[in-house]
Amino acid sequence: MDPELMRLYEISYLVSPALAEDKASSAVLPLKDLLAGKNVVVSAEEFPKFRRLAYPIRVAATGEKKQVFDSASFGWIRFEADAETIGEAKKLFASSPDIIRFLIVKAEAPEPAKIFTSRSVRHIEPAFPISEKQTSGIPVEPKAIVSEEELDRKIDELVGV
């Protein structure tokens, strides 16, 4: 496979509730075998978990009338592959009686988290420049030292005791 033709894909799928939750992953084994045979590296995966669906799904089984599902096991696989492998995966899932529905999308590689350093922190400038001349003319009153008795007397006076 040509590395330039490789793209990141994600296949999400619903497995029939007829399979128990612990056996739902067996419905995806043919896909995993296909990917392993093509030397595709799976970058992330979530095993099928049983969920109630937001709305009922009608699926026509071969030779039977349509079945209605209101729950299924949902799972997904993210991997890099070429278009040929994706075509084979699509045929494989479409022919599987245990897969109710599936979706293949081109995924984007997640951006690495940005790390902020002291250089990346913005310096905030004041709205107007302040010079020493502007601050030096402001009178500063010296703070008087007050004893505890004076403080208690002033509090009693304010409270009205």
C-alpha atoms as one frame of an Amber mdcrd trajectory, in Angstrom:
protein
   0.000   0.000   0.000   1.222   3.451  -0.920   1.535   5.672   2.195   0.429
   8.701   0.177  -2.918   7.040  -0.610  -3.584   6.182   3.027  -6.310   8.167
   4.762  -7.758   8.102   8.247 -11.211   6.461   8.322 -13.737   5.630  10.991
 -16.369   2.918  10.723 -19.221   3.085  13.206 -21.708   0.241  13.274 -24.795
  -1.197  14.971 -24.832  -4.913  15.749 -28.150  -6.768  15.946 -29.543  -7.206
  19.478 -30.053 -10.893  18.595 -26.366 -11.290  19.499 -25.594 -10.994  23.189
 -23.459  -7.982  24.146 -20.434 -10.163  24.883 -20.771 -11.842  21.446 -21.417
  -8.599  19.516 -17.697  -8.104  18.923 -17.644 -11.405  16.992 -19.724  -9.712
  14.256 -16.777  -7.382  13.606 -14.105 -10.099  13.485 -14.270 -10.446   9.662
 -13.504  -6.722   9.347 -10.610  -6.984  11.795  -9.255  -9.965   9.847  -9.509
  -7.953   6.617  -7.639  -5.029   8.192  -4.963  -7.328   9.637  -4.510  -8.980
   6.227  -3.908  -5.569   4.639  -1.427  -4.601   7.419  -3.670  -1.733   8.499
  -2.960  -0.287  11.933  -6.027   0.425  14.067  -5.473   3.704  15.940  -8.576
   3.629  18.173 -11.549   1.387  18.809 -14.598   1.070  21.022 -16.035  -2.392
  21.471 -19.782  -2.724  20.872 -21.914  -1.651  23.834 -25.637  -2.284  24.114
 -27.723   0.895  23.756 -31.302   1.929  23.234 -31.710   3.656  19.891 -33.161
   7.150  19.545 -35.638   5.855  16.965 -36.619   2.402  15.635 -34.675   1.085
  12.644 -36.363  -1.107  10.027 -34.092  -3.620   8.334 -35.102  -6.025   5.580
 -33.619  -9.465   6.207 -33.115 -11.753   3.219 -36.311 -13.658   2.440 -38.121
 -12.234   5.467 -40.253  -9.211   6.155 -38.687  -6.113   7.672 -37.521  -6.333
  11.251 -37.769  -3.361  13.607 -34.986  -2.729  16.125 -35.199  -0.273  19.009
 -31.867  -1.294  20.557 -28.496  -2.489  19.289 -24.829  -2.704  20.223 -22.873
   0.326  18.995 -19.134   0.295  18.301 -16.539   1.984  16.116 -13.035   1.507
  14.705 -10.593   4.230  13.545  -7.739   3.279  11.218  -5.642   4.374   8.229
  -6.336   2.600   4.936  -6.518   3.084   1.193  -9.708   3.333  -0.895  -9.523
  -0.313  -2.004  -9.591  -1.556   1.593 -12.547   0.713   2.377 -14.453  -0.726
  -0.602 -13.847  -4.251   0.668 -14.909  -3.272   4.200 -18.111  -1.752   2.840
 -18.978  -4.961   0.944 -18.151  -7.041   4.012 -20.427  -5.053   6.342 -23.234
  -4.813   3.761 -23.317  -8.613   3.401 -23.208  -9.329   7.150 -26.592 -10.327
   8.630 -25.487  -9.239  12.119 -24.718  -5.625  11.170 -27.930  -3.564  11.181
 -26.381  -0.338   9.947 -22.904   1.113   9.448 -21.298   4.377   8.442 -17.827
   4.959   6.997 -16.411   8.484   7.252 -13.089  10.094   6.478 -11.761  11.246
   9.813  -9.330  14.022  10.563  -6.282  13.483  12.697  -6.752  15.207  16.039
  -4.572  18.251  16.584  -2.067  17.897  19.382  -2.935  19.818  22.520  -1.369
  23.253  22.694   1.009  23.799  25.565   1.173  27.331  26.864   4.518  28.641
  28.021   5.472  31.949  29.552   6.305  33.229  26.069   2.842  32.459  24.764
   1.097  34.462  27.518   0.047  37.845  26.224   1.329  40.984  27.845  -1.616
  43.293  28.464  -0.862  46.953  27.828  -2.683  49.652  29.822  -5.384  51.599
  27.993  -3.235  54.739  28.192   0.435  55.172  29.044   1.244  55.986  32.660
   4.392  57.942  33.318   6.239  58.550  36.591   5.266  62.218  36.439   1.583
  61.265  36.585   1.983  58.978  39.604   4.551  61.059  41.511   2.172  64.009
  42.056  -0.410  61.927  43.948  -0.161  62.594  47.689   0.174  59.517  49.835
  -1.161  59.783  53.372   0.886  58.013  56.027  -1.064  55.325  57.849  -1.575
  55.958  61.545  -0.949  53.176  64.032  -4.035  52.540  66.195  -4.020  50.700
  69.514  -6.566  48.012  70.396  -8.222  50.178  73.070  -8.748  52.996  70.589
 -10.163  50.551  68.075 -12.574  49.030  70.654 -13.700  52.507  71.768 -14.386
  53.543  68.141 -16.365  50.329  67.477 -18.473  50.843  70.639 -19.082  54.432
  69.594 -20.262  53.373  66.114 -22.423  50.532  67.415 -24.018  52.763  70.012
 -23.200  50.859  73.175
